[in-house]
Amino acid sequence: MRHHNKNKKFGREMGVRVALMRSLARALIIEGRITTTEPKAKALRPFVERLVTIGRNNDVAARRLIAARLGGRAPEAKKVVDEIAPKYASRAGGYTRILKHAPRLSDGAAMATIEFV
């Protein structure tokens, strides 16, 4: 049974899946917008929104927690706390949007763009 087990597996083991989410989150933080498959974008959304919510505290503990969630990457954590989180100080969640695209030609995978609002 899969009770209380809603995270997507993506056909990967846990360590590889965590690395995938971290790399997608880092790319989104750096670029502001990325195009990926729709299931990956849907799984990435709560991961990144939690980071932005943590970053709204703007203290050392928040920076360290964000860096830890991103695999020890301080520059991306700094960008979340200093640039991204202040833009959403008055917003109660919903920092990202997912825009659907046509399926990928090679394998027909549903594609989507995830970006900061």
Secondary structure, DSSP 8 states (H G I E B T S, - for coil): --TT--S--TT--HHHHHHHHHHHHHHHHHHSEEEEEHHHHHHHHHHHHHHHHHHTT-SHHHHHHHHHHTTS-HHHHHHIIIIIHHHTTT--S--EEEEE----TTT---EEEEEE-
